[in-house]
Amino acid sequence: MEVLSITKNVRMSPQKMREVVRQIQGLAANDAMAVLAVIPRKSARVVSKTLKSAIANAEHNHRLDPNTLIVKEAVAGAATTYKRVTPKARGSMGPILKRNCHVRIIVSDL
């Protein structure tokens, strides 16, 4: 049985989030939590929170044992980008793209 958890509109670029998400893909859920606990990045805290939610969903909604869960899929995708501008020379403007991302984690039992 697959259980899904999504965190939407995280105020961080998807590229930075993917670096952390790729490290936990295919691991056991408990091992993935241990790996995320030692990564000193903001993205690791967000992914840890999403993984914890997926484990809780599996345990509460589907009566699965959290010790048998594995991270089947972990994806960070792009969300809406905020567009801002900064002044440039001779009265022109330069774009600033403030990127957001969605984090989707699927855990499944063995």
N, CA, C and O atoms as a GROMACS GRO file, in nm:
protein
  440
    1MET      N    1   0.084  -0.117   0.000
    1MET     CA    2   0.000   0.000   0.000
    1MET      C    3   0.089   0.124   0.000
    1MET      O    4   0.184   0.133   0.077
    2GLU      N    5   0.056   0.218  -0.087
    2GLU     CA    6   0.131   0.343  -0.096
    2GLU      C    7   0.058   0.454  -0.024
    2GLU      O    8  -0.064   0.467  -0.034
    3VAL      N    9   0.134   0.535   0.048
    3VAL     CA   10   0.078   0.647   0.122
    3VAL      C   11   0.153   0.773   0.081
    3VAL      O   12   0.276   0.774   0.072
    4LEU      N   13   0.076   0.880   0.057
    4LEU     CA   14   0.129   1.003   0.002
    4LEU      C   15   0.125   1.117   0.104
    4LEU      O   16   0.033   1.127   0.184
    5SER      N   17   0.226   1.203   0.098
    5SER     CA   18   0.226   1.325   0.177
    5SER      C   19   0.289   1.435   0.091
    5SER      O   20   0.392   1.415   0.028
    6ILE      N   21   0.224   1.553   0.090
    6ILE     CA   22   0.269   1.663   0.007
    6ILE      C   23   0.283   1.789   0.092
    6ILE      O   24   0.196   1.820   0.174
    7THR      N   25   0.391   1.862   0.073
    7THR     CA   26   0.408   1.995   0.130
    7THR      C   27   0.416   2.091   0.013
    7THR      O   28   0.502   2.078  -0.074
    8LYS      N   29   0.326   2.188   0.012
    8LYS     CA   30   0.318   2.278  -0.102
    8LYS      C   31   0.372   2.417  -0.068
    8LYS      O   32   0.370   2.461   0.046
    9ASN      N   33   0.420   2.483  -0.173
    9ASN     CA   34   0.464   2.623  -0.168
    9ASN      C   35   0.570   2.649  -0.062
    9ASN      O   36   0.558   2.741   0.019
   10VAL      N   37   0.673   2.567  -0.063
   10VAL     CA   38   0.787   2.589   0.026
   10VAL      C   39   0.873   2.699  -0.035
   10VAL      O   40   0.902   2.694  -0.155
   11ARG      N   41   0.913   2.796   0.044
   11ARG     CA   42   0.983   2.914  -0.006
   11ARG      C   43   1.132   2.885  -0.024
   11ARG      O   44   1.217   2.941   0.044
   12MET      N   45   1.160   2.793  -0.119
   12MET     CA   46   1.297   2.754  -0.149
   12MET      C   47   1.299   2.701  -0.292
   12MET      O   48   1.199   2.647  -0.339
   13SER      N   49   1.408   2.717  -0.360
   13SER     CA   50   1.414   2.672  -0.499
   13SER      C   51   1.412   2.519  -0.505
   13SER      O   52   1.467   2.453  -0.418
   14PRO      N   53   1.349   2.464  -0.608
   14PRO     CA   54   1.342   2.318  -0.622
   14PRO      C   55   1.480   2.254  -0.638
   14PRO      O   56   1.501   2.140  -0.598
   15GLN      N   57   1.573   2.328  -0.696
   15GLN     CA   58   1.708   2.274  -0.716
   15GLN      C   59   1.775   2.245  -0.582
   15GLN      O   60   1.839   2.141  -0.566
   16LYS      N   61   1.759   2.335  -0.484
   16LYS     CA   62   1.818   2.314  -0.352
   16LYS      C   63   1.747   2.199  -0.279
   16LYS      O   64   1.810   2.124  -0.205
   17MET      N   65   1.617   2.187  -0.301
   17MET     CA   66   1.540   2.082  -0.235
   17MET      C   67   1.574   1.944  -0.292
   17MET      O   68   1.581   1.846  -0.217
   18ARG      N   69   1.596   1.937  -0.422
   18ARG     CA   70   1.626   1.807  -0.486
   18ARG      C   71   1.755   1.745  -0.434
   18ARG      O   72   1.766   1.623  -0.429
   19GLU      N   73   1.852   1.827  -0.396
   19GLU     CA   74   1.979   1.774  -0.346
   19GLU      C   75   1.957   1.688  -0.222
   19GLU      O   76   2.026   1.588  -0.202
   20VAL      N   77   1.861   1.726  -0.138
   20VAL     CA   78   1.832   1.651  -0.016
   20VAL      C   79   1.738   1.535  -0.046
   20VAL      O   80   1.755   1.425   0.008
   21VAL      N   81   1.639   1.559  -0.131
   21VAL     CA   82   1.536   1.458  -0.158
   21VAL      C   83   1.596   1.334  -0.223
   21VAL      O   84   1.554   1.222  -0.196
   22ARG      N   85   1.695   1.354  -0.309
   22ARG     CA   86   1.758   1.240  -0.377
   22ARG      C   87   1.831   1.146  -0.280
   22ARG      O   88   1.847   1.028  -0.309
   23GLN      N   89   1.876   1.199  -0.167
   23GLN     CA   90   1.953   1.118  -0.073
   23GLN      C   91   1.867   1.017   0.001
   23GLN      O   92   1.920   0.916   0.048
   24ILE      N   93   1.736   1.040   0.013
   24ILE     CA   94   1.652   0.949   0.092
   24ILE      C   95   1.572   0.853   0.007
   24ILE      O   96   1.508   0.762   0.060
   25GLN      N   97   1.573   0.870  -0.124
   25GLN     CA   98   1.492   0.786  -0.210
   25GLN      C   99   1.538   0.640  -0.204
   25GLN      O  100   1.656   0.611  -0.224
   26GLY      N  101   1.445   0.549  -0.177
   26GLY     CA  102   1.475   0.407  -0.172
   26GLY      C  103   1.518   0.357  -0.035
   26GLY      O  104   1.534   0.237  -0.017
   27LEU      N  105   1.537   0.446   0.061
   27LEU     CA  106   1.578   0.404   0.196
   27LEU      C  107   1.457   0.360   0.278
   27LEU      O  108   1.343   0.393   0.244
   28ALA      N  109   1.482   0.287   0.384
   28ALA     CA  110   1.377   0.260   0.482
   28ALA      C  111   1.341   0.393   0.549
   28ALA      O  112   1.425   0.482   0.563
   29ALA      N  113   1.215   0.405   0.591
   29ALA     CA  114   1.166   0.533   0.645
   29ALA      C  115   1.246   0.574   0.769
   29ALA      O  116   1.278   0.692   0.785
   30ASN      N  117   1.276   0.479   0.857
   30ASN     CA  118   1.353   0.512   0.978
   30ASN      C  119   1.495   0.555   0.943
   30ASN      O  120   1.548   0.648   1.005
   31ASP      N  121   1.556   0.488   0.845
   31ASP     CA  122   1.690   0.526   0.801
   31ASP      C  123   1.690   0.664   0.736
   31ASP      O  124   1.782   0.743   0.755
   32ALA      N  125   1.584   0.694   0.660
   32ALA     CA  126   1.574   0.824   0.595
   32ALA      C  127   1.561   0.935   0.699
   32ALA      O  128   1.620   1.042   0.683
   33MET      N  129   1.484   0.910   0.805
   33MET     CA  130   1.473   1.010   0.912
   33MET      C  131   1.608   1.034   0.979
   33MET      O  132   1.641   1.148   1.013
   34ALA      N  133   1.686   0.927   0.998
   34ALA     CA  134   1.818   0.940   1.059
   34ALA      C  135   1.912   1.019   0.969
   34ALA      O  136   1.991   1.100   1.017
   35VAL      N  137   1.905   0.996   0.838
   35VAL     CA  138   1.990   1.069   0.744
   35VAL      C  139   1.953   1.217   0.744
   35VAL      O  140   2.041   1.303   0.745
   36LEU      N  141   1.823   1.246   0.743
   36LEU     CA  142   1.778   1.386   0.741
   36LEU      C  143   1.814   1.461   0.870
   36LEU      O  144   1.832   1.583   0.869
   37ALA      N  145   1.824   1.388   0.980
   37ALA     CA  146   1.855   1.451   1.109
   37ALA      C  147   1.997   1.508   1.113
   37ALA      O  148   2.024   1.601   1.189
   38VAL      N  149   2.087   1.454   1.033
   38VAL     CA  150   2.226   1.499   1.037
   38VAL      C  151   2.263   1.592   0.922
   38VAL      O  152   2.377   1.638   0.914
   39ILE      N  153   2.169   1.621   0.832
   39ILE     CA  154   2.198   1.713   0.722
   39ILE      C  155   2.169   1.856   0.769
   39ILE      O  156   2.056   1.886   0.806
   40PRO      N  157   2.268   1.944   0.767
   40PRO     CA  158   2.250   2.079   0.823
   40PRO      C  159   2.196   2.180   0.721
   40PRO      O  160   2.260   2.281   0.692
   41ARG      N  161   2.077   2.151   0.666
   41ARG     CA  162   2.017   2.240   0.567
   41ARG      C  163   1.871   2.265   0.599
   41ARG      O  164   1.805   2.180   0.659
   42LYS      N  165   1.820   2.379   0.559
   42LYS     CA  166   1.679   2.409   0.579
   42LYS      C  167   1.591   2.311   0.503
   42LYS      O  168   1.485   2.272   0.551
   43SER      N  169   1.634   2.271   0.385
   43SER     CA  170   1.556   2.178   0.304
   43SER      C  171   1.542   2.042   0.372
   43SER      O  172   1.441   1.975   0.355
   44ALA      N  173   1.641   2.001   0.450
   44ALA     CA  174   1.633   1.874   0.522
   44ALA      C  175   1.524   1.879   0.628
   44ALA      O  176   1.456   1.779   0.651
   45ARG      N  177   1.506   1.993   0.692
   45ARG     CA  178   1.399   2.006   0.792
   45ARG      C  179   1.262   1.997   0.727
   45ARG      O  180   1.171   1.935   0.783
   46VAL      N  181   1.245   2.056   0.610
   46VAL     CA  182   1.116   2.051   0.540
   46VAL      C  183   1.086   1.910   0.493
   46VAL      O  184   0.973   1.862   0.507
   47VAL      N  185   1.185   1.843   0.436
   47VAL     CA  186   1.167   1.707   0.389
   47VAL      C  187   1.140   1.612   0.506
   47VAL      O  188   1.059   1.520   0.495
   48SER      N  189   1.207   1.634   0.618
   48SER     CA  190   1.184   1.553   0.738
   48SER      C  191   1.041   1.567   0.787
   48SER      O  192   0.978   1.468   0.826
   49LYS      N  193   0.990   1.688   0.785
   49LYS     CA  194   0.853   1.713   0.827
   49LYS      C  195   0.753   1.642   0.735
   49LYS      O  196   0.654   1.584   0.781
   50THR      N  197   0.779   1.646   0.605
   50THR     CA  198   0.691   1.580   0.508
   50THR      C  199   0.698   1.429   0.524
   50THR      O  200   0.595   1.362   0.516
   51LEU      N  201   0.817   1.374   0.545
   51LEU     CA  202   0.833   1.230   0.565
   51LEU      C  203   0.764   1.185   0.693
   51LEU      O  204   0.700   1.080   0.696
   52LYS      N  205   0.777   1.264   0.798
   52LYS     CA  206   0.710   1.232   0.924
   52LYS      C  207   0.558   1.229   0.905
   52LYS      O  208   0.491   1.144   0.963
   53SER      N  209   0.506   1.319   0.825
   53SER     CA  210   0.362   1.323   0.795
   53SER      C  211   0.320   1.199   0.716
   53SER      O  212   0.214   1.143   0.742
   54ALA      N  213   0.402   1.157   0.620
   54ALA     CA  214   0.370   1.038   0.541
   54ALA      C  215   0.368   0.912   0.629
   54ALA      O  216   0.283   0.825   0.612
   55ILE      N  217   0.463   0.903   0.722
   55ILE     CA  218   0.467   0.789   0.814
   55ILE      C  219   0.344   0.789   0.904
   55ILE      O  220   0.284   0.685   0.928
   56ALA      N  221   0.308   0.907   0.954
   56ALA     CA  222   0.190   0.918   1.040
   56ALA      C  223   0.062   0.884   0.962
   56ALA      O  224  -0.028   0.820   1.017
   57ASN      N  225   0.054   0.926   0.836
   57ASN     CA  226  -0.062   0.891   0.753
   57ASN      C  227  -0.073   0.741   0.735
   57ASN      O  228  -0.182   0.684   0.742
   58ALA      N  229   0.040   0.675   0.710
   58ALA     CA  230   0.039   0.531   0.691
   58ALA      C  231  -0.003   0.458   0.817
   58ALA      O  232  -0.078   0.361   0.813
   59GLU      N  233   0.047   0.507   0.930
   59GLU     CA  234   0.018   0.442   1.058
   59GLU      C  235  -0.128   0.463   1.100
   59GLU      O  236  -0.194   0.370   1.145
   60HIS      N  237  -0.176   0.585   1.085
   60HIS     CA  238  -0.310   0.617   1.134
   60HIS      C  239  -0.421   0.577   1.036
   60HIS      O  240  -0.521   0.517   1.076
   61ASN      N  241  -0.404   0.610   0.908
   61ASN     CA  242  -0.511   0.588   0.810
   61ASN      C  243  -0.517   0.446   0.757
   61ASN      O  244  -0.625   0.396   0.724
   62HIS      N  245  -0.401   0.379   0.747
   62HIS     CA  246  -0.398   0.248   0.683
   62HIS      C  247  -0.347   0.137   0.774
   62HIS      O  248  -0.331   0.023   0.730
   63ARG      N  249  -0.322   0.169   0.901
   63ARG     CA  250  -0.279   0.070   1.001
   63ARG      C  251  -0.153  -0.006   0.958
   63ARG      O  252  -0.144  -0.128   0.976
   64LEU      N  253  -0.057   0.065   0.900
   64LEU     CA  254   0.069   0.003   0.859
   64LEU      C  255   0.172   0.020   0.970
   64LEU      O  256   0.169   0.117   1.046
   65ASP      N  257   0.264  -0.077   0.977
   65ASP     CA  258   0.371  -0.070   1.077
   65ASP      C  259   0.479   0.027   1.027
   65ASP      O  260   0.533   0.007   0.918
   66PRO      N  261   0.512   0.130   1.103
   66PRO     CA  262   0.611   0.227   1.055
   66PRO      C  263   0.751   0.169   1.038
   66PRO      O  264   0.832   0.227   0.966
   67ASN      N  265   0.781   0.057   1.100
   67ASN     CA  266   0.914  -0.004   1.087
   67ASN      C  267   0.932  -0.076   0.954
   67ASN      O  268   1.046  -0.105   0.916
   68THR      N  269   0.823  -0.105   0.882
   68THR     CA  270   0.834  -0.177   0.756
   68THR      C  271   0.822  -0.085   0.635
   68THR      O  272   0.823  -0.132   0.521
   69LEU      N  273   0.811   0.045   0.657
   69LEU     CA  274   0.791   0.138   0.546
   69LEU      C  275   0.922   0.176   0.478
   69LEU      O  276   1.026   0.189   0.543
   70ILE      N  277   0.916   0.192   0.346
   70ILE     CA  278   1.030   0.241   0.269
   70ILE      C  279   0.986   0.364   0.191
   70ILE      O  280   0.868   0.380   0.160
   71VAL      N  281   1.081   0.451   0.159
   71VAL     CA  282   1.052   0.570   0.079
   71VAL      C  283   1.056   0.527  -0.067
   71VAL      O  284   1.164   0.510  -0.125
   72LYS      N  285   0.939   0.511  -0.125
   72LYS     CA  286   0.931   0.466  -0.264
   72LYS      C  287   0.965   0.578  -0.361
   72LYS      O  288   1.036   0.557  -0.458
   73GLU      N  289   0.912   0.697  -0.333
   73GLU     CA  290   0.934   0.810  -0.423
   73GLU      C  291   0.946   0.937  -0.341
   73GLU      O  292   0.869   0.959  -0.247
   74ALA      N  293   1.040   1.020  -0.376
   74ALA     CA  294   1.057   1.151  -0.313
   74ALA      C  295   1.093   1.250  -0.423
   74ALA      O  296   1.197   1.239  -0.488
   75VAL      N  297   1.004   1.348  -0.443
   75VAL     CA  298   1.018   1.439  -0.556
   75VAL      C  299   1.002   1.583  -0.508
   75VAL      O  300   0.918   1.612  -0.422
   76ALA      N  301   1.082   1.673  -0.562
   76ALA     CA  302   1.065   1.817  -0.540
   76ALA      C  303   1.042   1.882  -0.675
   76ALA      O  304   1.127   1.875  -0.764
   77GLY      N  305   0.925   1.944  -0.690
   77GLY     CA  306   0.890   2.007  -0.817
   77GLY      C  307   0.870   2.156  -0.800
   77GLY      O  308   0.859   2.207  -0.689
   78ALA      N  309   0.867   2.224  -0.911
   78ALA     CA  310   0.854   2.370  -0.910
   78ALA      C  311   0.711   2.411  -0.878
   78ALA      O  312   0.616   2.344  -0.917
   79ALA      N  313   0.698   2.522  -0.807
   79ALA     CA  314   0.568   2.581  -0.777
   79ALA      C  315   0.567   2.721  -0.840
   79ALA      O  316   0.652   2.753  -0.922
   80THR      N  317   0.471   2.802  -0.801
   80THR     CA  318   0.460   2.937  -0.855
   80THR      C  319   0.584   3.019  -0.819
   80THR      O  320   0.630   3.017  -0.705
   81THR      N  321   0.635   3.091  -0.917
   81THR     CA  322   0.752   3.176  -0.896
   81THR      C  323   0.706   3.320  -0.878
   81THR      O  324   0.631   3.372  -0.961
   82TYR      N  325   0.752   3.385  -0.770
   82TYR     CA  326   0.723   3.526  -0.750
   82TYR      C  327   0.819   3.607  -0.836
   82TYR      O  328   0.940   3.583  -0.836
   83LYS      N  329   0.764   3.702  -0.910
   83LYS     CA  330   0.847   3.783  -0.996
   83LYS      C  331   0.861   3.923  -0.936
   83LYS      O  332   0.761   3.990  -0.911
   84ARG      N  333   0.984   3.965  -0.914
   84ARG     CA  334   1.014   4.096  -0.861
   84ARG      C  335   1.118   4.163  -0.953
   84ARG      O  336   1.174   4.097  -1.040
   85VAL      N  337   1.141   4.293  -0.934
   85VAL     CA  338   1.239   4.362  -1.018
   85VAL      C  339   1.336   4.440  -0.930
   85VAL      O  340   1.305   4.476  -0.817
   86THR      N  341   1.452   4.465  -0.986
   86THR     CA  342   1.551   4.549  -0.920
   86THR      C  343   1.595   4.657  -1.018
   86THR      O  344   1.606   4.630  -1.138
   87PRO      N  345   1.620   4.778  -0.971
   87PRO     CA  346   1.662   4.885  -1.063
   87PRO      C  347   1.799   4.856  -1.124
   87PRO      O  348   1.890   4.805  -1.058
   88LYS      N  349   1.811   4.891  -1.250
   88LYS     CA  350   1.938   4.875  -1.322
   88LYS      C  351   1.978   5.011  -1.382
   88LYS      O  352   1.913   5.112  -1.359
   89ALA      N  353   2.084   5.010  -1.456
   89ALA     CA  354   2.138   5.134  -1.512
   89ALA      C  355   2.043   5.195  -1.614
   89ALA      O  356   1.970   5.124  -1.684
   90ARG      N  357   2.044   5.326  -1.621
   90ARG     CA  358   1.972   5.405  -1.720
   90ARG      C  359   1.820   5.382  -1.713
   90ARG      O  360   1.751   5.385  -1.815
   91GLY      N  361   1.769   5.360  -1.592
   91GLY     CA  362   1.625   5.352  -1.572
   91GLY      C  363   1.560   5.221  -1.610
   91GLY      O  364   1.437   5.212  -1.613
   92SER      N  365   1.638   5.119  -1.639
   92SER     CA  366   1.579   4.991  -1.675
   92SER      C  367   1.562   4.905  -1.551
   92SER      O  368   1.601   4.944  -1.440
   93MET      N  369   1.504   4.787  -1.570
   93MET     CA  370   1.479   4.696  -1.457
   93MET      C  371   1.539   4.560  -1.487
   93MET      O  372   1.546   4.517  -1.603
   94GLY      N  373   1.583   4.492  -1.382
   94GLY     CA  374   1.631   4.356  -1.395
   94GLY      C  375   1.541   4.263  -1.316
   94GLY      O  376   1.496   4.297  -1.206
   95PRO      N  377   1.513   4.146  -1.370
   95PRO     CA  378   1.419   4.055  -1.302
   95PRO      C  379   1.482   3.983  -1.183
   95PRO      O  380   1.601   3.953  -1.183
   96ILE      N  381   1.400   3.957  -1.082
   96ILE     CA  382   1.436   3.871  -0.969
   96ILE      C  383   1.330   3.763  -0.962
   96ILE      O  384   1.212   3.794  -0.952
   97LEU      N  385   1.370   3.638  -0.967
   97LEU     CA  386   1.277   3.526  -0.961
   97LEU      C  387   1.288   3.460  -0.824
   97LEU      O  388   1.392   3.402  -0.791
   98LYS      N  389   1.182   3.470  -0.746
   98LYS     CA  390   1.180   3.406  -0.614
   98LYS      C  391   1.106   3.274  -0.629
   98LYS      O  392   0.984   3.271  -0.639
   99ARG      N  393   1.182   3.166  -0.630
   99ARG     CA  394   1.126   3.035  -0.663
   99ARG      C  395   1.069   2.963  -0.540
   99ARG      O  396   1.118   2.979  -0.429
  100ASN      N  397   0.964   2.885  -0.564
  100ASN     CA  398   0.900   2.802  -0.462
  100ASN      C  399   0.896   2.659  -0.514
  100ASN      O  400   0.919   2.634  -0.632
  101CYS      N  401   0.868   2.565  -0.423
  101CYS     CA  402   0.862   2.426  -0.466
  101CYS      C  403   0.758   2.348  -0.387
  101CYS      O  404   0.715   2.389  -0.279
  102HIS      N  405   0.719   2.234  -0.443
  102HIS     CA  406   0.632   2.137  -0.377
  102HIS      C  407   0.717   2.013  -0.348
  102HIS      O  408   0.799   1.974  -0.431
  103VAL      N  409   0.697   1.951  -0.232
  103VAL     CA  410   0.767   1.829  -0.195
  103VAL      C  411   0.665   1.717  -0.184
  103VAL      O  412   0.568   1.730  -0.109
  104ARG      N  413   0.684   1.608  -0.259
  104ARG     CA  414   0.593   1.494  -0.255
  104ARG      C  415   0.671   1.368  -0.217
  104ARG      O  416   0.770   1.334  -0.282
  105ILE      N  417   0.625   1.301  -0.111
  105ILE     CA  418   0.690   1.179  -0.065
  105ILE      C  419   0.587   1.066  -0.061
  105ILE      O  420   0.479   1.082  -0.005
  106ILE      N  421   0.623   0.952  -0.119
  106ILE     CA  422   0.538   0.834  -0.117
  106ILE      C  423   0.613   0.725  -0.042
  106ILE      O  424   0.725   0.689  -0.078
  107VAL      N  425   0.550   0.673   0.064
  107VAL     CA  426   0.605   0.559   0.137
  107VAL      C  427   0.517   0.439   0.111
  107VAL      O  428   0.396   0.452   0.090
  108SER      N  429   0.578   0.321   0.111
  108SER     CA  430   0.501   0.199   0.091
  108SER      C  431   0.558   0.090   0.182
  108SER      O  432   0.673   0.096   0.225
  109ASP      N  433   0.473  -0.008   0.211
  109ASP     CA  434   0.521  -0.119   0.294
  109ASP      C  435   0.589  -0.220   0.204
  109ASP      O  436   0.573  -0.217   0.083
  110LEU      N  437   0.666  -0.309   0.265
  110LEU     CA  438   0.746  -0.406   0.187
  110LEU      C  439   0.664  -0.509   0.122
  110LEU      O  440   0.716  -0.596   0.054
   0.00000   0.00000   0.00000
